[in-house]
Structure formats: C-alpha cells, structure tokens
C-alpha cells in the first residue's frame, strides 16, 4: 500500500495580476515550482508514495467551488506537505491546513530553501508520527521565527499535546 502525500501550497498567489503582471515568471515563482517538482519527483522515485498534485488537477480559470476537490485530498492523505514559502498568503492553503489539523493529519512544513532535505521525509513513516508532529529539523511554521520572538505552538501541536495528556491519564 502506498503512503499518500498531499502537496499543498499557495497556487493562486503565483498567477499574474494587474498589479504584478510578471509574477508567474518571477524568480521566486520559478524557485517555488522547481521545489514543488523536486519534492514530487523524489517521493515518486522512492517508490511506495502516491502524490496528489492539485496544481495539475484542473486547467482553466479557478473557481472556489472546486476547492472541495483539494479538501478531499487532505481527507485521504497519510501526510500533508505544505510547500508555502514564508510571507506568501494562500486562502486555500490556510483552509487545507485547518482541515488537516481538524482531521489529525501529520503536517510537514517544507518551504523552498529549507535546509531540511526531501530524503529525510522518505525515512519518515507517517503512521508513526504523532498528530501534529514534524520530523526533527523541520520548521513547524513557515519560515524562521523573527529574532527576539518565541514561536507559539501550532494548533496541531496544541491538539497533539492535549491528546498525549489524555492518553497518559487514561481518559
């Protein structure tokens, strides 16, 4: 049986806009697409992985009603891999992360440029990850915490801690 991975990220953000008519061909957009392809390729090449690629699911002008298809990928995925770079908004990505947290899916934040490699992910068996955990060395938020600030636990981390306390206490 394959491990199903859902690659999520802010697809819509990279589209050209009247304010930024060359966004799709920007260096940052090309870097993001290359990273997304690299993550996909390494998982598929490793064998035993099935990767859903929402950016290839539909062609044409996006309609928010189609978000339900991307939500379904989260429901069946064994692990959710968020590729969002720091500082990039994404309504769909936020919705998918919230859904993954509600469903207790393991989420790994793997933005482009992270020092963490995809090979590390290949050694992780999602079934062994506690809810909301991330492999050692992977930032649990999109990017570094600014100097002088303390990173607050994510919703998934808070839920995992609550679940762990419940299990330990026998409730």
N, C-alpha and C positions, 0 to 999 in steps of 0.2 A: 504494500500500500504506500502511496506517495505521501509526503508531507506537503500540504497545500499552503502556499505562501501568497499573501495578498500584498502587492506592492502599492502603496498609496503615496500621493503627493499632490501638490497644487497644479494640476494640469492646466486649468484655465488661466492661471497667472501668467503663463509664458506666451499667451496669444498676443498679437499686435493689438494696440488700441490707438484711438485718435491722438491721445496724449503721448504715446510711446509707439510709433508706427514700426519700429525696428526691434522690438523686444524679442520676438521669436528667434531672430538671428544674432542676438546679443551673445557675448562670450559666456555670461552666466547661464543663459538658456542652453547653449551648446554643451557646457560643462554638466549641467543637470541631466540632459538627455543621454550623454555619454555615460554618466554614472548609473543612471537607471538601466541602461542597456548592459553595463558591466555586471551589475547585481543580478539581473535576469540571467545573463549568459553563464555566470559561474554556478548559480543554483542549478540550472538545467544541465550543464555539463557534468555536475557532480553526480547526477542520477538520483532517483528517489524523491525528486521535488517536482511539484506541479505549480507553475507560477501564473497567476492571473494578471493580465496587463490591461488595466482599464483604459489607458490612453489609446488602445487599439480596438476596444470593444465597439465603438461607434465611429462613423465618419460623417462629417457634416456639421451644421450649426448645433451647438449644445443646447439642450432643453433640460431644465432642472428636474422635470418629471422622470427623466431617465436615471436620476441618482439612485433610484431603488435597485437598479442592477448592480451598482457598485456596493450598495449596502449588503446585498446578498453575498458578495464575495467575502465580506467580513464574517458573516454568519457561518460560512462553511470552512473558512481558513483555519489552519492549525496555528499559524503565526502571522502577525501583521508587521510589515516592514515599512516604516514611514521614512520616505526619502526627502522630506521637505527641508530645504536649506533654511538657516536662521534668517528671520526677518521677512520671510515670504508668507503672505496670508493665503488662506485657502478655505473657503466655506465648506466645500465637500470633504476636504481632509479633516477639518475640525469635527464634522459630523461623523466621519468614519472612525476617528479616534475615540469619540464619545461612545459610539456603538460598541467598539472593541472593548472599552472599559466596562460597559454595562454587561457584556457577554463574558467577561473574564478572559478575553483572549490575550496571550502574550504579545506585547508590542515592543519592537526594537526600533529605536530611532537611529537611522543611518544616513545622515545628510552627506552630500558630496563634500569631499575634502577631509572627512574624519580620518583619524589615524588608525581607527579600527578597520580591519580588513574583512572582506566577504568570506575568506577562508575560515575565519573564526566562527561565523554563522553556520558554516557547513558542519562544524563539530557539535553544534547545539542541537539537541533533540527537543523540539518544542514541548513534547509531552512531559518532559522533566522540569520545565520552567514553572515556578510558582506563578500564580496570577499576578500580572503587573510587573514581573521581574525582567531584568535585561541582563544579557551576558556581561561578565566582567570586562571593563574597559569601554563599554558603550555608553555614551551620554544619554541619560533618560529624558533629557529635554533637547529641543532643537538648538544646539549650539552651547557654547560655554556660558557659565554664569558670570555676569559682569563682576569685576573686582570689587570687593567690599560688600557684596550681597551674599546671602545664604540661599542656596537652592531649596525651594519648598518641595515636598514630596508631590508627585503627580497624583491625580485621582486614583489611577490604577494602583500605585504604590500604597496609598492610604487604604484602599479596599483590600489589597493583599495582606497588609498588616492586621487589619480587622479580622480577616478570615483566619490568619495564622493564630491570632489570640483566641478565637472561638474554638479552633481545633485543639489547641493546647489545653484549654479549660474544659473541653469535653462537651461544649454546647453545640 
